[in-house]
């Protein structure tokens, strides 16, 4: 989803933090938030979904779609955690179809692989929207979101490596570089910076590029393109290239982001 979508604030680029447990402040309990949500109008609830910045596909595709469906999903009584799990389940189906496409050489499967990846990404954005709309966000939900995001990314890498091995190609090193790059990038782009953010460090230090548009601020990074497009690139027949490319980009970006995280603002120097 959601440099970086979205773990604990990465893929969910929302005001006040990401993920469906991360927009909460003060001592409000989940029950208090649910009571407040029931008293608010539909328009007031939708206003809670506004983000300070987001990734391109999320900003221009997923967010408008989710604003249309979040009220109906809430009326059905679906929990944010259920949406998080559904997103992960769709991602697993995407990984399985991607691996089958590589093993069988069915390039046409890249189209449904892409659709599944997009659907999973849309659900991954919806869980946080639903939590804020209903006031049902929780730290447990945020942790679940972060965990399944990382498992999704590692699942894509593992499925690509397994498929290459089935075709007789060696991909262990490429998969290791990609997997460790994903985890180090998450650590450098999010885990290291979160304490600094609580100390009021400006959010833009955490991301590579943020640009303003009429629809809002666009945030550019690696998690969204990896999650949405890596499976399709692999399914087309570029599995090894995709693994090496993703691994190199994640490692380079992680080192750069880590430097941004530990570097003091100029105003703090001298």
N, C-alpha and C positions, 0 to 999 in steps of 0.2 A: 501499500500500500506503500505505509506510509513510509544536503543529502538526506538525513532521515530521523512507502508505509509498511507500516505501522505497523512494535513492541510497546514498551511502557512509555508511550509518548512519541514514538517514531512514526508508525504508519498512521495514527489518529492525530492529525494536526489540528486540534481544536483549541479554542480559547480556553485558557486555564488548564491545558494539558490534554494528552491524548488518551485513547482507549475508553471503555465505558465505565471505568472506575476512576478516571483521572480528572474529571472536571469538577470535583467536589471540593468544598472549602469549609473551614471552620469545624464545628462539632456536629453538624447536621447528620442524622442517621439516615439509613436507607428508607426507613418507615416515614421519617419526617419529609424526605424528598418526595416519596410517593404521594403523601397527603398534599403537599404543595402542588405537585403535578396535576392531581385530580381537580384542584380548585382553579387552575390556570386555564385560559382559553386555548384553542388550537393554535391561534396565531402567536400567543405568548410562548407556547411550548416550542413552536418552530423557531422562534427567535433564539432559543437556547442552542440551536444547531449551528449557528454562525461560527465560522472559524477565522482565526487571524490570518492563516495561510494554509495552503494545501497543495498536494501534488497535482500536475496537470489533468490526468484522467479523472482523479477523484474530484477535483474542483469543477470540471466542466461536464462530466458525465455522471459519476456516482452521486455526488451531492444533490443535484437537481432531481434525479430519480428517487433518491431516498426521501427527500422532502415530500414527494407525492405519495409514497407508500407507507411512511413511518406511522401515520395515524391509523391506518387500517391494520397494520401489523400489531400495534399497541392494543387496538380494540379486540383482536383475536386472543389476547392474553399471552402472547409469545414473550419469553424472557430474553434479555440481552445475551445471557450465557448460551441459550439455545441457538441464537443466531451465530454466535462465535463458533460453536461446535459444528453447525451446519456449514459455515464457511470452510472449516477444516476438512469436513467430509467431502465437499465438492473439490477441494484442492487435492485430496488423495485420489479421487476419481480422475482428475486431470493428470496427475503424475503417472497413474497406471496406464491411461490411454497414451500418454507421451512415450512411455517405455515400450508399449506394444507397437507403436508407430515406428520406433527405431529398429526393433527386432524384426518386424515383418516388412519393413521398407515401404510402408503405406504412407506416402507423403501427404495424401489428401487428408489424413487424420489431423494435420496441423490446424485445420479450420475448427473442428470441434474442440481440440485442445485449447485453442485461443479463447473460444467462447466459454469453456469451463473456467479458465483462469480469470477471465473478466467477471464471471458470475461470482467466483469465490472472492475476488477483490471487492465487488459491490457489497456482498454480505459482510465482509470485514469492516467496511465503512459504516454499514447499517447498525452494527451492534452498539457502537458508541452513540450514534444518533438516537437509537431507541432508548438507551439508558438515560440520556439527558432529557429526552421527550417525556419519559415516564417517571423520572426521578429515581430510577432503580439501579443507579451505578453503585459499585462496591469495589473495595480493594481486591477482593477475591476474583471478581470479574476481570479487573485489569490484569491481574497476574495470569489468569487463564488465557486472556487474549495474547499477552506477550509470549507465553509458553507455546501456544499453538502457532503463532506466527513463525517462531524460530523452527518449530518442527516442520512447518510447511516448506520453508526455504531449504532445510536440510533434506526433506523428503524429495524435493525436486532434484537436488544434487545426487542423492543416493539412487533415485530411479534412473537418472541419465547414466550414471556409472554402471549400474547393473545391466542396463540395456546394451551398453557398449561391450561389456564383458560377454554377454550372450552372443554378440556378433563376432567375437574373437579379438576385439580391440582392447588394448590395455589402457585403462583410464584411472587407475588407483591414485597416481600422483596428482592428476588434474582434479579429481574429486576432492582429494585432501586439501589442495590449495583453495578450491572454491568453498568448501565447508568451513575451514578455519578462517577464511576471509570474511565470510558472512558473520561469524560469531565475533571476530575481532572488530569488524565494522560496527556491529551493534554495540559492543562495549565502548568503543571510542566515540561513537556518535550519540549515544544515549546514556549508558550507565555511568560513565565518568562525568557527564555534564549535569546530570540531574541534581546532585547536591549543589553545584554552582548555580543552577537555575533557582533553587530555593533561596539562595543568597542574593537574589535579584540581579544576576548577570543577564545581560540582554540576550534574548532568545536567538538573535541572528548569529551569534557566535557559534551556535550549534549546527548551523546548516551552511552548505556551500554557496547556494545562490537563492535569493528571494527577489522576485520582481512583482511590481504592482500592475494589475490589470483592472478593467472595468468590473470584472466578476469577483475581484478580490486578489490577494497576494498569491503568486504562484511559487511554490517551493520545489526546487529541483534536487534530486538525489538518486540513489541506486535501488532502494527497496521496491519502489513501485514498478519501474521498468523490469527489474528482475522477476518479480512475482507475476507480472502480467504477460511478459513477452518471452522470457527464457524458455518456458515449456514449448512454445510454438517454434522457436528457433531450433531447439533440439529435435522436435518432431519432423521438421523439414529435412533434416539430415546433417546438421552441423553440431552434433552433440559434443564431440571433443573440443571443437573450437569454442562452443558456448561455455564449457566448463573452464577452460583456460582463460578465456576473456573475462568471464565473471569473476574468477578468482583474482586475476591481476587488478581489475578495477576495484574490487572490494578492499584488497590489501593497500593499494595506493591511496584510496580515499580514506581508509581507516587511519593510516599514518598521518595524513593531512588533517583529518578531523581531530585526532588526538593532539596534534600541535595547537590547533585552535582552542581546544578545551583547556589546556594547561597554560596557555599564554595569557598573561595578564593584560587587561585593557590599557591603552596608553594613558588614560586618565589616572590609573593607579601607580604609574611609574614616576620616578623622580620624587 
